[in-house]
Amino acid sequence: MIKAIYFDYHGVLDKRSIRLVYQILAATETAKLKQLNDPLSLRKHYFPLEIEYLAGDITPAEFWGQFIADRFDPTDVALAKQSLLTIDLNQGLWQIIPELKKRYFLGIISDSGIDKTQLIEESLDLKAYFDGLYFSSDRNLVKEAGLGFYYLPLQENNFQPADCLLVDDSPNNISQAKTVGYNTHLYRGNNQFLLQLI
């Protein structure tokens, strides 16, 4: 029986994700010259840097500055940064959160750099909606870098993996959560998610 629902923030509670950064930068002349004009190739190239950024191991200035150091136009980098550092809530999902909170322990497990985490925490009263907040840059753990991040909410809230449902838009994150024993939902829209809860 599900007791807790943990949501990914980026791509689930919010429509924006770090994938937008790579979509914007992959369309630039610099990416074409580097033969990294596919967003997936570009992300793979910068993945070690991204992990350090999401874990809070490097500052946001170091993360964004690396793209400029690699000769991306500062205007393109600023546009990519602005695309990520914008709150664009999934209003349909947020409307049902208060009803879900009456029935479940609610939490967030999300990879998020220091700058985006600060923006989220300053812009939203998360504690009014969620019982547990797990942002990677606050915990120095990253979902995409291993299973450790998935165990933290279990330990801190005395849940078994089978008590929890992870709602995430990343197939890789879903696979990792399943390995730990979570129930999972690969988020593709509010209707599918609600059907799983019925």
ZAMI-476177 format. One line per 2 residues: number of its first residue (from 1); their letters; for each residue x, y, z of N, C-alpha, C, CB. Coordinates in nm, 2 decimals. Glycine has a CB too. Example, Ala and Ser with C-alpha at 12.3 -4.5 7.8 and 13.67 -1.06 7.14 Angstrom:
! residues 2
1> AS> 1.32:-0.57:0.78:1.23:-0.45:0.78:1.32:-0.33:0.78:1.13:-0.45:0.90 | 1.28:-0.22:0.71:1.37:-0.11:0.71:1.29:0.00:0.79:1.41:-0.06:0.57 .
END
This chain:
! residues 198
1> MI> 0.08:-0.12:0.00:0.00:0.00:0.00:0.09:0.12:0.00:-0.09:0.00:0.12 | 0.06:0.22:-0.09:0.14:0.34:-0.10:0.10:0.43:0.02:0.11:0.41:-0.23 .
3> KA> 0.21:0.47:0.09:0.20:0.57:0.20:0.26:0.70:0.16:0.27:0.51:0.32 | 0.35:0.70:0.07:0.42:0.83:0.03:0.44:0.84:-0.12:0.56:0.83:0.10 .
5> IY> 0.42:0.96:-0.16:0.45:0.99:-0.31:0.56:1.09:-0.31:0.32:1.04:-0.38 | 0.67:1.06:-0.38:0.78:1.15:-0.41:0.78:1.19:-0.55:0.91:1.09:-0.37 .
7> FD> 0.78:1.32:-0.57:0.77:1.38:-0.71:0.91:1.43:-0.75:0.67:1.49:-0.72 | 0.95:1.41:-0.87:1.06:1.49:-0.93:1.01:1.63:-0.95:1.11:1.42:-1.06 .
9> YH> 1.09:1.73:-0.93:1.05:1.87:-0.95:1.05:1.90:-1.10:1.14:1.97:-0.87 | 1.17:1.89:-1.16:1.19:1.93:-1.30:1.13:1.83:-1.40:1.34:1.94:-1.33 .
11> GV> 1.04:1.87:-1.48:0.97:1.79:-1.58:0.84:1.72:-1.52:1.06:1.68:-1.62 | 0.82:1.74:-1.39:0.69:1.69:-1.33:0.62:1.80:-1.27:0.72:1.57:-1.23 .
13> LD> 0.67:1.85:-1.15:0.60:1.96:-1.09:0.62:2.09:-1.16:0.65:1.98:-0.94 | 0.73:2.10:-1.24:0.76:2.22:-1.32:0.79:2.17:-1.46:0.89:2.30:-1.26 .
15> KR> 0.75:2.25:-1.55:0.77:2.20:-1.69:0.91:2.22:-1.74:0.68:2.29:-1.78 | 0.99:2.29:-1.67:1.13:2.31:-1.72:1.23:2.21:-1.66:1.18:2.45:-1.67 .
17> SI> 1.33:2.18:-1.74:1.43:2.09:-1.69:1.57:2.13:-1.75:1.40:1.94:-1.72 | 1.67:2.07:-1.70:1.81:2.10:-1.75:1.82:2.06:-1.90:1.91:2.03:-1.67 .
19> RL> 1.73:1.97:-1.95:1.73:1.94:-2.09:1.72:2.06:-2.18:1.63:1.83:-2.12 | 1.65:2.16:-2.13:1.63:2.28:-2.21:1.76:2.35:-2.24:1.53:2.38:-2.14 .
21> VY> 1.85:2.35:-2.14:1.98:2.41:-2.15:2.05:2.35:-2.27:2.07:2.39:-2.02 | 2.05:2.22:-2.28:2.12:2.15:-2.39:2.05:2.17:-2.53:2.13:2.00:-2.36 .
23> QI> 1.92:2.18:-2.53:1.84:2.21:-2.65:1.88:2.35:-2.71:1.69:2.20:-2.63 | 1.89:2.44:-2.62:1.93:2.58:-2.66:2.07:2.58:-2.71:1.91:2.68:-2.55 .
25> LA> 2.17:2.53:-2.63:2.31:2.54:-2.67:2.34:2.45:-2.79:2.39:2.50:-2.55 | 2.27:2.34:-2.81:2.30:2.25:-2.92:2.26:2.32:-3.06:2.22:2.12:-2.91 .
27> AT> 2.18:2.42:-3.05:2.14:2.49:-3.17:2.23:2.60:-3.21:2.00:2.55:-3.16 | 2.34:2.62:-3.14:2.43:2.73:-3.16:2.54:2.69:-3.26:2.50:2.78:-3.03 .
29> ET> 2.61:2.79:-3.31:2.72:2.77:-3.40:2.84:2.70:-3.33:2.77:2.90:-3.46 | 2.86:2.73:-3.21:2.97:2.67:-3.13:2.95:2.52:-3.12:2.98:2.73:-2.99 .
31> AK> 2.82:2.48:-3.09:2.79:2.33:-3.09:2.82:2.27:-3.22:2.65:2.31:-3.04 | 2.78:2.34:-3.33:2.80:2.28:-3.46:2.95:2.26:-3.49:2.74:2.37:-3.57 .
33> LK> 3.03:2.36:-3.45:3.17:2.35:-3.47:3.23:2.24:-3.39:3.24:2.48:-3.44 | 3.18:2.21:-3.28:3.23:2.11:-3.19:3.17:1.97:-3.22:3.20:2.14:-3.04 .
35> QL> 3.08:1.97:-3.32:3.01:1.85:-3.37:2.93:1.79:-3.25:3.10:1.75:-3.42 | 2.87:1.89:-3.17:2.78:1.85:-3.06:2.65:1.92:-3.07:2.85:1.89:-2.92 .
37> ND> 2.60:1.92:-3.20:2.47:1.99:-3.22:2.35:1.91:-3.20:2.47:2.05:-3.36 | 2.36:1.79:-3.14:2.25:1.71:-3.09:2.24:1.73:-2.94:2.26:1.56:-3.14 .
39> PL> 2.13:1.77:-2.88:2.12:1.79:-2.74:2.17:1.67:-2.66:1.98:1.82:-2.70 | 2.14:1.55:-2.70:2.19:1.43:-2.62:2.34:1.42:-2.62:2.13:1.31:-2.68 .
41> SL> 2.40:1.45:-2.74:2.55:1.44:-2.75:2.61:1.55:-2.66:2.59:1.46:-2.90 | 2.55:1.67:-2.67:2.60:1.78:-2.59:2.59:1.75:-2.44:2.53:1.91:-2.63 .
43> RK> 2.48:1.70:-2.40:2.46:1.66:-2.26:2.56:1.56:-2.21:2.32:1.62:-2.23 | 2.58:1.46:-2.30:2.68:1.35:-2.27:2.82:1.41:-2.25:2.68:1.24:-2.38 .
45> HY> 2.85:1.50:-2.33:2.98:1.57:-2.33:3.00:1.64:-2.19:3.00:1.66:-2.44 | 2.90:1.71:-2.15:2.90:1.79:-2.03:2.85:1.72:-1.90:2.83:1.92:-2.05 .
47> FP> 2.82:1.59:-1.91:2.76:1.52:-1.80:2.84:1.53:-1.67:2.73:1.38:-1.84 | 2.97:1.51:-1.68:3.05:1.51:-1.55:3.03:1.65:-1.48:3.20:1.48:-1.57 .
49> LE> 3.04:1.76:-1.56:3.02:1.89:-1.51:2.88:1.91:-1.46:3.05:2.00:-1.62 | 2.78:1.86:-1.53:2.64:1.87:-1.48:2.62:1.80:-1.34:2.55:1.80:-1.58 .
51> IE> 2.68:1.68:-1.33:2.67:1.61:-1.20:2.73:1.69:-1.09:2.75:1.47:-1.21 | 2.85:1.76:-1.11:2.91:1.84:-1.01:2.82:1.96:-0.97:3.05:1.89:-1.05 .
53> YL> 2.76:2.02:-1.07:2.66:2.13:-1.06:2.54:2.09:-0.97:2.62:2.19:-1.19 | 2.48:1.98:-1.01:2.36:1.93:-0.95:2.39:1.89:-0.80:2.30:1.81:-1.02 .
55> AG> 2.50:1.83:-0.78:2.54:1.79:-0.64:2.58:1.91:-0.55:2.65:1.69:-0.65 | 2.60:2.03:-0.61:2.64:2.14:-0.53:2.79:2.14:-0.51:2.57:2.14:-0.40 .
57> DI> 2.86:2.06:-0.58:3.01:2.05:-0.57:3.08:2.16:-0.64:3.06:1.91:-0.62 | 3.02:2.22:-0.73:3.07:2.34:-0.80:2.96:2.45:-0.79:3.12:2.32:-0.94 .
59> TP> 3.01:2.58:-0.80:2.91:2.69:-0.79:2.84:2.70:-0.93:2.98:2.82:-0.75 | 2.72:2.76:-0.92:2.65:2.79:-1.05:2.74:2.87:-1.14:2.52:2.86:-1.02 .
61> AE> 2.82:2.97:-1.09:2.91:3.05:-1.17:3.01:2.96:-1.24:2.98:3.15:-1.09 | 3.06:2.86:-1.18:3.15:2.77:-1.24:3.09:2.68:-1.35:3.22:2.67:-1.14 .
63> FW> 2.97:2.64:-1.32:2.89:2.56:-1.42:2.87:2.64:-1.55:2.76:2.51:-1.37 | 2.80:2.76:-1.53:2.77:2.84:-1.65:2.89:2.90:-1.71:2.67:2.95:-1.61 .
65> GQ> 2.99:2.93:-1.63:3.12:2.98:-1.68:3.20:2.89:-1.77:3.21:3.03:-1.57 | 3.18:2.76:-1.75:3.25:2.66:-1.83:3.20:2.66:-1.98:3.23:2.52:-1.77 .
67> FI> 3.07:2.69:-2.00:3.02:2.70:-2.13:3.09:2.82:-2.20:2.87:2.71:-2.13 | 3.10:2.93:-2.13:3.16:3.05:-2.19:3.31:3.02:-2.22:3.14:3.17:-2.10 .
69> AD> 3.38:2.95:-2.12:3.52:2.92:-2.14:3.54:2.83:-2.26:3.57:2.85:-2.01 | 3.43:2.75:-2.29:3.44:2.66:-2.41:3.39:2.73:-2.54:3.35:2.53:-2.38 .
71> RF> 3.38:2.86:-2.53:3.36:2.94:-2.65:3.21:2.95:-2.69:3.44:2.90:-2.76 | 3.12:2.91:-2.60:2.98:2.94:-2.63:2.96:3.09:-2.61:2.88:2.85:-2.54 .
73> DP> 2.87:3.15:-2.70:2.84:3.29:-2.69:2.78:3.32:-2.56:2.75:3.33:-2.81 | 2.83:3.42:-2.48:2.76:3.45:-2.35:2.61:3.48:-2.36:2.83:3.57:-2.29 .
75> TD> 2.57:3.53:-2.48:2.43:3.56:-2.49:2.35:3.43:-2.50:2.40:3.64:-2.62 | 2.40:3.33:-2.57:2.34:3.20:-2.57:2.34:3.13:-2.44:2.41:3.11:-2.68 .
77> VA> 2.45:3.14:-2.36:2.46:3.08:-2.23:2.36:3.15:-2.14:2.60:3.10:-2.17 | 2.35:3.28:-2.15:2.25:3.36:-2.06:2.11:3.31:-2.09:2.26:3.51:-2.09 .
79> LA> 2.08:3.29:-2.22:1.94:3.24:-2.26:1.92:3.10:-2.20:1.93:3.24:-2.41 | 2.02:3.01:-2.21:2.00:2.88:-2.16:1.99:2.88:-2.01:2.13:2.79:-2.19 .
81> KQ> 2.06:2.97:-1.94:2.05:2.98:-1.80:1.91:3.03:-1.76:2.16:3.08:-1.74 | 1.87:3.13:-1.83:1.73:3.19:-1.80:1.62:3.09:-1.82:1.71:3.31:-1.89 .
83> SL> 1.64:3.00:-1.92:1.54:2.90:-1.95:1.53:2.80:-1.83:1.57:2.82:-2.08 | 1.64:2.77:-1.76:1.64:2.68:-1.65:1.59:2.75:-1.52:1.78:2.62:-1.63 .
85> LT> 1.64:2.88:-1.51:1.61:2.95:-1.38:1.48:3.03:-1.40:1.73:3.05:-1.35 | 1.38:2.96:-1.44:1.24:3.01:-1.45:1.15:2.91:-1.39:1.20:3.04:-1.60 .
87> ID> 1.05:2.96:-1.31:0.95:2.88:-1.25:0.84:2.87:-1.35:0.90:2.93:-1.11 | 0.80:2.75:-1.40:0.70:2.72:-1.49:0.62:2.60:-1.45:0.76:2.70:-1.64 .
89> LN> 0.53:2.63:-1.34:0.46:2.52:-1.28:0.37:2.44:-1.36:0.39:2.57:-1.16 | 0.36:2.31:-1.34:0.26:2.23:-1.40:0.13:2.25:-1.32:0.30:2.07:-1.40 .
91> QG> 0.05:2.35:-1.35:-0.06:2.39:-1.28:-0.16:2.28:-1.25:-0.13:2.51:-1.34 | -0.19:2.19:-1.35:-0.28:2.08:-1.33:-0.24:1.99:-1.22:-0.29:2.01:-1.46 .
93> LW> -0.11:1.96:-1.21:-0.07:1.87:-1.10:-0.07:1.95:-0.97:0.08:1.83:-1.13 | -0.03:2.07:-0.97:-0.03:2.15:-0.84:-0.17:2.16:-0.78:0.03:2.29:-0.86 .
95> QI> -0.27:2.16:-0.87:-0.41:2.18:-0.82:-0.46:2.05:-0.74:-0.51:2.20:-0.94 | -0.40:1.94:-0.77:-0.44:1.82:-0.70:-0.35:1.78:-0.58:-0.44:1.70:-0.80 .
97> IP> -0.24:1.86:-0.57:-0.15:1.83:-0.45:-0.22:1.84:-0.32:-0.03:1.93:-0.46 | -0.30:1.95:-0.29:-0.37:1.96:-0.16:-0.45:1.83:-0.13:-0.45:2.08:-0.15 .
99> EL> -0.52:1.78:-0.23:-0.60:1.66:-0.21:-0.52:1.54:-0.18:-0.70:1.63:-0.33 | -0.41:1.53:-0.25:-0.31:1.41:-0.23:-0.25:1.42:-0.09:-0.20:1.42:-0.34 .
101> KK> -0.23:1.54:-0.05:-0.16:1.56:0.08:-0.25:1.51:0.20:-0.13:1.71:0.11 | -0.38:1.51:0.18:-0.47:1.45:0.28:-0.46:1.30:0.29:-0.62:1.49:0.24 .
103> RY> -0.41:1.24:0.19:-0.41:1.09:0.18:-0.27:1.03:0.19:-0.47:1.04:0.06 | -0.16:1.11:0.15:-0.03:1.06:0.15:0.07:1.15:0.21:0.01:1.03:0.00 .
105> FL> 0.18:1.10:0.25:0.30:1.18:0.28:0.36:1.22:0.14:0.41:1.09:0.36 | 0.38:1.35:0.12:0.43:1.40:-0.01:0.57:1.45:0.01:0.33:1.51:-0.06 .
107> GI> 0.65:1.42:-0.09:0.79:1.47:-0.09:0.83:1.50:-0.23:0.88:1.37:-0.03 | 0.95:1.57:-0.24:1.02:1.60:-0.36:1.16:1.54:-0.36:1.03:1.75:-0.39 .
109> IS> 1.19:1.46:-0.46:1.33:1.41:-0.48:1.37:1.46:-0.61:1.34:1.25:-0.47 | 1.47:1.56:-0.62:1.50:1.62:-0.75:1.64:1.66:-0.75:1.41:1.74:-0.77 .
111> DS> 1.70:1.64:-0.87:1.83:1.69:-0.90:1.81:1.84:-0.94:1.90:1.61:-1.02 | 1.89:1.93:-0.87:1.87:2.07:-0.89:2.00:2.14:-0.84:1.75:2.12:-0.81 .
113> GI> 2.05:2.23:-0.93:2.17:2.31:-0.89:2.13:2.41:-0.78:2.22:2.38:-1.01 | 2.24:2.46:-0.72:2.22:2.56:-0.61:2.13:2.67:-0.65:2.35:2.61:-0.56 .
115> DK> 2.15:2.73:-0.76:2.08:2.85:-0.81:1.93:2.82:-0.83:2.14:2.91:-0.93 | 1.90:2.70:-0.89:1.76:2.67:-0.92:1.69:2.63:-0.78:1.75:2.55:-1.02 .
117> TQ> 1.76:2.56:-0.70:1.70:2.52:-0.57:1.67:2.64:-0.49:1.80:2.43:-0.49 | 1.76:2.74:-0.49:1.73:2.87:-0.41:1.61:2.94:-0.47:1.85:2.96:-0.42 .
119> LI> 1.60:2.94:-0.61:1.49:3.01:-0.67:1.36:2.94:-0.63:1.51:3.00:-0.82 | 1.36:2.80:-0.64:1.24:2.73:-0.60:1.19:2.76:-0.46:1.26:2.58:-0.62 .
121> EE> 1.29:2.75:-0.37:1.26:2.77:-0.22:1.22:2.91:-0.19:1.38:2.73:-0.14 | 1.27:3.01:-0.26:1.23:3.15:-0.24:1.09:3.18:-0.31:1.33:3.24:-0.30 .
123> SL> 1.06:3.11:-0.41:0.94:3.14:-0.49:0.81:3.06:-0.44:0.96:3.11:-0.63 | 0.83:2.94:-0.38:0.72:2.86:-0.35:0.72:2.82:-0.20:0.72:2.73:-0.44 .
125> DL> 0.61:2.81:-0.14:0.59:2.77:0.00:0.58:2.62:0.00:0.47:2.83:0.07 | 0.69:2.55:-0.03:0.69:2.41:-0.05:0.65:2.33:0.08:0.83:2.36:-0.09 .
127> KA> 0.68:2.38:0.20:0.65:2.31:0.32:0.50:2.31:0.35:0.72:2.38:0.44 | 0.42:2.40:0.28:0.28:2.39:0.29:0.22:2.27:0.21:0.22:2.52:0.24 .
129> YF> 0.30:2.22:0.12:0.25:2.11:0.04:0.32:1.98:0.06:0.26:2.15:-0.11 | 0.45:1.99:0.09:0.53:1.87:0.10:0.59:1.85:0.23:0.64:1.88:-0.01 .
131> DG> 0.60:1.72:0.27:0.65:1.68:0.40:0.80:1.65:0.40:0.58:1.55:0.45 | 0.85:1.62:0.28:1.00:1.59:0.27:1.05:1.66:0.15:1.02:1.44:0.28 .
133> LY> 1.16:1.73:0.16:1.23:1.80:0.05:1.37:1.75:0.03:1.22:1.95:0.07 | 1.40:1.69:-0.09:1.53:1.64:-0.11:1.58:1.69:-0.25:1.52:1.48:-0.12 .
135> FS> 1.65:1.80:-0.24:1.71:1.86:-0.36:1.86:1.82:-0.36:1.69:2.02:-0.36 | 1.91:1.78:-0.47:2.04:1.73:-0.48:2.15:1.82:-0.43:2.07:1.69:-0.62 .
137> SD> 2.14:1.95:-0.46:2.25:2.04:-0.42:2.24:2.07:-0.27:2.23:2.17:-0.49 | 2.13:2.04:-0.20:2.13:2.05:-0.06:2.18:1.93:0.01:1.98:2.07:-0.01 .
139> RN> 2.18:1.81:-0.06:2.22:1.69:0.00:2.35:1.63:-0.05:2.11:1.58:-0.02 | 2.41:1.70:-0.15:2.54:1.65:-0.22:2.52:1.51:-0.27:2.65:1.66:-0.12 .
141> LV> 2.40:1.48:-0.32:2.37:1.35:-0.38:2.30:1.38:-0.51:2.29:1.26:-0.29 | 2.31:1.30:-0.61:2.25:1.32:-0.74:2.18:1.18:-0.78:2.35:1.36:-0.85 .
143> KE> 2.06:1.19:-0.82:1.98:1.07:-0.87:2.06:1.00:-0.98:1.84:1.10:-0.91 | 2.11:1.08:-1.07:2.17:1.02:-1.19:2.30:0.96:-1.17:2.18:1.12:-1.30 .
145> AG> 2.36:0.98:-1.05:2.49:0.93:-1.02:2.50:0.81:-0.93:2.57:1.04:-0.95 | 2.38:0.75:-0.90:2.38:0.63:-0.81:2.25:0.62:-0.73:2.50:0.63:-0.72 .
147> LG> 2.25:0.52:-0.65:2.12:0.49:-0.58:2.11:0.56:-0.44:2.11:0.34:-0.56 | 2.22:0.61:-0.39:2.22:0.67:-0.26:2.11:0.77:-0.23:2.35:0.74:-0.23 .
149> FY> 2.08:0.85:-0.33:1.98:0.96:-0.31:1.84:0.90:-0.28:1.97:1.05:-0.43 | 1.81:0.78:-0.34:1.68:0.72:-0.32:1.67:0.66:-0.18:1.66:0.61:-0.42 .
151> YL> 1.78:0.62:-0.11:1.77:0.57:0.02:1.75:0.67:0.13:1.89:0.49:0.05 | 1.79:0.79:0.10:1.78:0.90:0.20:1.64:0.93:0.25:1.84:1.03:0.15 .
153> PL> 1.54:0.95:0.17:1.41:0.97:0.22:1.35:0.85:0.29:1.31:1.00:0.10 | 1.39:0.73:0.26:1.34:0.61:0.33:1.40:0.61:0.47:1.39:0.48:0.25 .
155> QE> 1.52:0.64:0.48:1.59:0.64:0.62:1.53:0.75:0.70:1.74:0.65:0.60 | 1.52:0.87:0.65:1.48:0.98:0.73:1.33:0.98:0.77:1.50:1.11:0.65 .
157> NN> 1.25:0.91:0.69:1.10:0.91:0.72:1.05:0.77:0.76:1.03:0.95:0.59 | 1.14:0.67:0.78:1.11:0.54:0.82:1.01:0.47:0.73:1.05:0.55:0.96 .
159> FQ> 1.03:0.48:0.60:0.95:0.41:0.50:1.03:0.29:0.44:0.90:0.50:0.39 | 0.96:0.19:0.40:1.01:0.09:0.32:1.00:0.13:0.17:0.95:-0.05:0.35 .
161> PA> 1.08:0.08:0.08:1.07:0.12:-0.06:0.93:0.09:-0.11:1.17:0.05:-0.14 | 0.87:-0.02:-0.07:0.74:-0.06:-0.12:0.63:0.04:-0.08:0.71:-0.20:-0.08 .
163> DC> 0.66:0.12:0.03:0.56:0.22:0.08:0.55:0.34:-0.01:0.59:0.26:0.22 | 0.65:0.35:-0.10:0.67:0.48:-0.17:0.64:0.47:-0.32:0.81:0.53:-0.15 .
165> LL> 0.59:0.57:-0.38:0.57:0.59:-0.52:0.66:0.70:-0.57:0.42:0.61:-0.56 | 0.75:0.68:-0.66:0.83:0.79:-0.72:0.77:0.82:-0.86:0.98:0.75:-0.74 .
167> VD> 0.74:0.95:-0.88:0.68:1.01:-1.00:0.80:1.09:-1.07:0.55:1.09:-0.98 | 0.85:1.04:-1.18:0.96:1.10:-1.24:0.94:1.09:-1.39:1.10:1.04:-1.20 .
169> DS> 1.00:1.19:-1.47:0.99:1.19:-1.61:1.11:1.13:-1.68:0.97:1.33:-1.67 | 1.21:1.08:-1.60:1.33:1.02:-1.66:1.33:0.87:-1.65:1.45:1.07:-1.58 .
171> PN> 1.33:0.80:-1.76:1.33:0.65:-1.75:1.45:0.60:-1.67:1.34:0.59:-1.90 | 1.57:0.66:-1.68:1.68:0.62:-1.60:1.65:0.63:-1.45:1.80:0.71:-1.64 .
173> NI> 1.59:0.74:-1.41:1.56:0.76:-1.26:1.46:0.65:-1.22:1.51:0.90:-1.24 | 1.36:0.63:-1.31:1.26:0.53:-1.28:1.32:0.39:-1.26:1.15:0.52:-1.39 .
175> SQ> 1.42:0.36:-1.35:1.49:0.23:-1.34:1.56:0.22:-1.21:1.58:0.21:-1.46 | 1.63:0.32:-1.17:1.71:0.32:-1.04:1.62:0.31:-0.92:1.80:0.45:-1.03 .
177> AK> 1.51:0.38:-0.92:1.41:0.37:-0.81:1.36:0.23:-0.80:1.30:0.47:-0.82 | 1.33:0.17:-0.91:1.28:0.03:-0.91:1.38:-0.06:-0.85:1.24:-0.01:-1.05 .
179> TV> 1.51:-0.04:-0.88:1.62:-0.12:-0.83:1.62:-0.12:-0.68:1.75:-0.08:-0.88 | 1.59:0.00:-0.62:1.58:0.02:-0.47:1.45:-0.05:-0.42:1.58:0.17:-0.44 .
181> GY> 1.35:-0.06:-0.50:1.22:-0.12:-0.46:1.10:-0.03:-0.45:1.24:-0.18:-0.32 | 1.12:0.10:-0.50:1.01:0.19:-0.51:0.91:0.14:-0.61:1.06:0.33:-0.54 .
183> NT> 0.78:0.18:-0.58:0.68:0.18:-0.69:0.71:0.30:-0.77:0.53:0.18:-0.63 | 0.68:0.29:-0.90:0.72:0.41:-0.99:0.61:0.44:-1.08:0.85:0.37:-1.06 .
185> HL> 0.62:0.56:-1.13:0.53:0.61:-1.24:0.62:0.70:-1.33:0.41:0.69:-1.18 | 0.63:0.66:-1.45:0.70:0.74:-1.55:0.61:0.85:-1.60:0.75:0.65:-1.68 .
187> YR> 0.63:0.97:-1.56:0.54:1.08:-1.58:0.53:1.12:-1.72:0.57:1.20:-1.49 | 0.41:1.12:-1.78:0.39:1.16:-1.92:0.27:1.25:-1.92:0.37:1.04:-2.01 .
189> GN> 0.21:1.28:-1.81:0.09:1.37:-1.80:0.01:1.34:-1.68:0.01:1.35:-1.93 | -0.08:1.44:-1.64:-0.15:1.43:-1.52:-0.26:1.32:-1.53:-0.22:1.56:-1.50 .
191> NQ> -0.32:1.30:-1.64:-0.43:1.19:-1.65:-0.37:1.05:-1.63:-0.49:1.20:-1.79 | -0.26:1.02:-1.69:-0.20:0.89:-1.66:-0.16:0.87:-1.52:-0.08:0.87:-1.75 .
193> FL> -0.11:0.97:-1.46:-0.07:0.97:-1.32:-0.19:0.94:-1.23:0.00:1.10:-1.28 | -0.30:1.02:-1.25:-0.42:1.00:-1.17:-0.48:0.86:-1.19:-0.52:1.11:-1.21 .
195> LQ> -0.47:0.81:-1.31:-0.53:0.67:-1.33:-0.45:0.57:-1.25:-0.52:0.64:-1.48 | -0.32:0.59:-1.23:-0.24:0.49:-1.15:-0.28:0.50:-1.00:-0.09:0.52:-1.16 .
197> LI> -0.33:0.61:-0.95:-0.37:0.62:-0.81:-0.50:0.57:-0.78:-0.36:0.77:-0.77 | -0.59:0.55:-0.89:-0.72:0.50:-0.86:-0.72:0.35:-0.83:-0.81:0.53:-0.99 .
END
